[in-house]
Amino acid sequence: MFADLDPVVSFLIIAVLVIILLSVFLSFFPFMLWISALASGVRISIITLVAMRLRRVVPSRIVNPLIKATKAGLGLNINQLESHFLAGGNVDRVVNALIAAQRANIPLQFERAAAIDLAGRDVLQAVQMSVNPRVIETPTVAAVAKDGIEVKVKARVTVRANIDRLVGGAGEETIIARVGEGIVTTVGSSNSHKDVLENPDLISRTVLGKGLDAGTAFEILSIDIADVDVGKNIGAHLQTEQAEADKKIAQAKAEERRAMAVAQEQENKAKVVEMEARVVESESQVPLAMAEALRSGKLGVMDYMNLKNIEADTKMRSSIGEADGLTDGEDGR
């Protein structure tokens, strides 16, 4: 087939085909990885590596961590690492965490580390935090003492990871919430904000004694008060608002009483008008009664004339009295 081609071209074509075939062979049969494992003292057959390919497992993701574990003397086998990889775990991170725990004399088994990794936590970071504790800074917590003065506190919590409680334990948010609750309780039970300012370590001692790390993935080593500031006079503000509310209530009640008084006054005026109407109505009956008395003979003509004279005399006396009163008023002026 290559007889009619130039020898150089034929050589190049054959070389390319050999390289392609060798690449396909090495990609399916990780020969170099097998050599590296043997050189590192890890006994693994090439058939096992090919079987990993068939199970869709990347051999390097298993062999390289196994080499590190063997060199560290962890005593792991390939089945443990492969099962963890198939479960969706990070084999390399678990092996690194086991090596770090061994160097720090922290008791950590592979099953525990694999469970922590599958739970979604960074097991290597947890081991590092067990060796080097972490400082969590809380946001500013505002609390009010018994004297009504607001106190703003910021704390720093030094925590260490608890390997045994990493699976199912609460996280940093719970620690921050519990510390904030302890600060509010401690400040709220103080008689004066001055007590808090004079002894800020009272907050840390009280909060630390509550066992806030129960049920969490951390162990609280210390709680340090970073900053304490005085805020608003909440008590005076609340009293001012209460006084304003009482004032509005009193004004509303006064307006209600005024409205009731106005209504009662209008009702009394209506009664006066009604009584005046009755008087007028009664007075209108007098002439009728006198006419009836004249017709029936109970009242004589002379009696009627005497009554008219009395009325005229009464009007005259009233006119004279009014004139005398007016004259006295003008003289006094």
C-alpha positions in Angstrom: 0.0 0.0 0.0 2.9 2.3 0.8 5.1 1.0 -2.1 4.1 3.8 -4.5 4.7 6.6 -1.9 7.9 8.3 -1.1 9.9 6.5 1.7 9.9 9.6 3.9 6.2 10.1 3.6 5.6 6.4 4.2 7.8 6.6 7.4 5.9 9.6 8.6 2.5 8.0 8.0 3.6 4.8 9.8 5.0 6.9 12.7 1.7 8.9 13.1 -0.3 5.6 13.1 2.0 4.1 15.7 1.7 7.2 17.9 -2.1 7.2 17.6 -2.3 3.4 18.4 0.1 3.9 21.3 -1.9 6.9 22.7 -5.1 4.8 22.5 -3.4 1.9 24.2 -1.9 4.1 27.0 -5.2 5.9 27.5 -7.1 2.6 28.0 -4.2 0.8 29.7 -2.6 3.3 32.2 0.8 1.7 31.9 2.8 4.7 33.2 0.5 5.0 36.2 1.0 1.3 36.9 4.8 1.8 36.8 4.5 4.8 39.2 2.5 2.7 41.6 5.0 -0.2 41.5 7.9 2.2 42.0 6.1 3.7 45.1 5.5 0.3 46.6 1.8 0.1 45.8 0.9 -3.4 44.5 -1.8 -3.1 41.9 -2.4 -5.1 38.8 -2.9 -3.6 35.3 -6.1 -5.5 35.1 -7.4 -3.6 38.1 -6.6 -0.4 36.4 -8.4 -1.5 33.2 -11.4 -2.6 35.3 -11.5 0.9 36.7 -11.8 2.3 33.2 -14.7 -0.1 32.6 -16.4 1.2 35.8 -15.9 4.8 34.6 -13.4 5.5 37.4 -10.5 7.7 36.6 -7.5 5.6 37.8 -5.3 8.5 38.6 -7.9 9.8 41.1 -7.5 6.5 43.0 -3.9 5.5 42.5 -2.3 8.9 43.3 -4.1 9.2 46.7 -3.3 5.6 47.4 0.4 6.2 46.8 0.3 9.2 49.3 -1.6 7.0 51.9 0.8 4.2 51.5 3.8 6.4 51.9 2.2 7.9 55.0 1.5 4.5 56.5 -2.3 4.8 56.7 -2.9 1.3 55.6 -5.8 2.1 53.1 -6.7 -0.2 50.3 -7.9 0.5 46.8 -11.5 -0.7 47.4 -12.0 1.9 50.1 -10.9 4.7 47.9 -12.8 3.5 44.9 -16.0 3.1 46.8 -15.7 6.6 48.2 -15.0 7.9 44.7 -18.1 6.2 43.3 -20.2 7.6 46.1 -19.3 11.1 44.9 -16.6 11.9 47.5 -13.3 13.7 47.1 -10.7 10.9 47.6 -7.6 13.2 47.5 -9.1 15.6 50.1 -9.9 12.7 52.4 -6.4 11.2 52.2 -4.9 14.6 52.8 -7.1 15.1 55.9 -6.1 11.6 57.2 -2.4 12.4 56.7 -2.8 15.8 58.5 -4.7 14.2 61.4 -2.0 11.5 61.7 0.7 14.1 61.9 -1.2 16.1 64.5 -2.0 13.0 66.6 -5.8 13.5 66.0 -7.7 10.2 66.0 -9.5 10.1 62.7 -10.6 6.9 60.8 -11.2 6.7 57.1 -14.9 5.9 57.6 -15.4 9.0 59.7 -13.4 11.2 57.3 -15.4 9.8 54.3 -18.7 10.4 56.1 -17.7 14.0 56.8 -16.7 14.5 53.2 -19.9 13.0 51.8 -21.9 15.2 54.3 -20.6 18.3 52.3 -18.1 19.5 54.8 -14.4 20.1 54.1 -12.7 17.5 56.2 -9.2 18.8 55.5 -10.3 22.3 56.7 -11.8 20.7 59.8 -8.6 18.9 60.6 -6.6 22.2 60.1 -9.1 24.0 62.3 -8.6 21.4 65.0 -4.9 22.2 64.9 -5.2 25.9 64.3 -8.4 27.3 66.0 -10.4 29.8 64.1 -11.7 33.2 65.2 -15.3 34.1 64.4 -16.2 37.8 64.7 -19.8 38.5 65.6 -21.8 41.4 64.2 -22.5 44.3 66.6 -25.2 43.2 69.1 -27.4 45.9 70.6 -28.8 45.2 74.1 -30.6 47.3 76.7 -29.6 47.4 80.4 -32.2 47.8 83.2 -31.6 51.5 83.3 -32.8 51.9 79.7 -29.4 52.6 78.1 -28.5 50.7 75.0 -25.1 49.0 74.9 -23.6 47.8 71.6 -21.2 44.9 71.9 -19.0 43.1 69.4 -17.3 39.8 70.3 -14.7 37.5 68.9 -15.2 33.8 69.4 -12.3 31.4 69.1 -13.5 27.9 68.1 -11.9 24.6 67.3 -13.5 22.0 65.0 -15.0 19.0 66.8 -14.3 16.0 64.5 -16.9 13.8 66.2 -19.7 16.3 65.7 -19.0 17.4 62.2 -21.7 15.1 60.9 -25.0 16.5 62.0 -23.5 19.4 64.1 -24.7 23.0 63.7 -22.5 25.5 61.9 -21.0 28.9 62.5 -24.4 30.7 62.2 -25.6 28.8 65.3 -22.5 29.8 67.3 -23.0 33.5 66.3 -26.7 33.4 67.1 -26.1 31.8 70.5 -23.4 34.3 71.4 -25.6 37.2 70.5 -28.4 35.7 72.6 -26.0 35.4 75.6 -24.8 39.0 75.2 -28.4 40.3 75.1 -29.3 38.2 78.2 -26.2 39.4 80.2 -26.6 43.1 79.3 -30.3 42.9 80.0 -29.8 41.5 83.5 -27.3 44.3 84.4 -28.8 47.0 86.7 -26.9 49.7 84.8 -25.0 50.1 81.6 -22.0 51.3 83.7 -21.6 47.8 85.1 -21.2 46.5 81.6 -18.7 49.2 80.7 -16.7 48.7 83.9 -16.6 44.9 83.6 -16.9 43.7 80.0 -15.3 40.4 80.9 -18.6 39.7 82.8 -20.2 39.2 79.4 -17.6 36.7 78.2 -17.6 34.7 81.5 -21.4 34.5 81.5 -21.8 33.6 77.9 -18.9 31.1 78.0 -20.5 29.3 81.0 -23.8 28.7 79.1 -22.3 25.8 77.0 -23.1 27.4 73.7 -21.2 24.8 71.7 -23.6 22.0 72.6 -24.9 20.3 69.4 -22.5 22.2 67.2 -19.6 21.1 65.1 -17.2 23.3 67.1 -15.7 23.6 70.5 -15.6 27.2 71.9 -12.2 27.9 73.4 -12.8 31.6 74.4 -15.1 34.5 73.9 -13.4 37.9 73.9 -15.2 41.3 73.9 -13.7 43.3 71.1 -15.7 46.5 71.5 -18.4 48.0 73.8 -20.2 51.3 72.9 -23.1 53.2 74.5 -26.1 53.7 72.3 -29.4 55.5 72.7 -31.4 56.1 75.8 -34.0 53.6 74.9 -35.8 54.0 78.2 -36.3 57.7 77.8 -37.3 57.2 74.2 -40.0 54.7 75.2 -41.2 57.0 78.1 -41.5 59.9 75.6 -43.5 57.8 73.2 -45.7 56.6 76.1 -46.3 60.2 77.2 -47.2 61.2 73.7 -49.6 58.3 73.4 -51.1 59.2 76.8 -51.5 62.8 75.6 -53.3 61.8 72.5 -55.6 59.5 74.5 -56.4 62.3 76.9 -57.1 64.7 74.0 -59.4 62.2 72.5 -61.3 61.7 75.7 -61.5 65.5 76.2 -62.9 65.9 72.7 -65.4 63.1 73.4 -66.5 64.9 76.6 -66.8 68.2 74.8 -68.9 66.6 72.0 -71.1 65.1 74.7 -71.5 68.5 76.4 -72.4 70.2 73.1 -74.9 67.5 72.4 -76.4 67.9 75.9 -76.6 71.7 75.4 -78.4 71.3 72.1 -80.7 68.9 73.7 -81.5 71.3 76.6 -82.1 74.1 74.1 -84.5 71.9 72.3 -86.3 71.2 75.6 -86.5 74.9 76.3 -88.0 75.6 72.9 -90.5 72.7 73.5 -91.5 74.1 76.9 -91.9 77.6 75.4 -94.1 76.2 72.8 -96.2 74.5 75.5 -96.4 77.8 77.4 -97.6 79.6 74.3 -100.1 76.9 73.7 -101.3 77.2 77.2 -101.6 81.0 77.0 -103.7 80.6 73.8 -106.2 78.7 75.8 -106.8 81.6 78.3 -109.0 83.8 75.9 -110.9 80.8 74.9 -111.6 79.9 78.5 -112.6 83.5 79.3 -115.0 83.5 76.4 -116.5 80.3 77.5 -116.8 81.7 81.1 -118.6 84.8 79.7 -121.0 82.6 77.7 -121.7 80.3 80.6 -122.2 83.2 83.1 -119.3 82.2 85.3 -117.6 85.5 84.5 -119.4 88.8 84.5 -118.7 91.9 82.4 -117.6 93.9 85.3 -115.2 91.1 86.3 -113.8 91.1 82.8 -113.4 95.0 82.8 -111.6 94.8 86.2 -109.2 92.2 84.8 -108.4 94.5 81.8 -107.9 97.4 84.2 -105.4 95.3 86.3 -103.6 94.3 83.1 -103.4 97.9 82.0 -102.2 99.0 85.4 -99.5 96.2 85.4 -98.2 97.3 82.0 -98.1 100.9 83.1 -96.1 100.1 86.3 -93.7 98.0 84.2 -93.2 100.8 81.7 -92.6 103.3 84.6 -90.1 100.8 86.2 -88.2 100.4 82.9 -88.0 104.1 82.4 -86.7 104.7 86.0 -84.1 102.0 85.5 -83.0 103.6 82.2 -82.7 107.0 83.9 -80.7 105.7 86.8 -78.3 104.0 84.3 -77.8 107.2 82.4 -77.1 109.2 85.6 -74.6 106.7 86.7 -72.9 106.9 83.4 
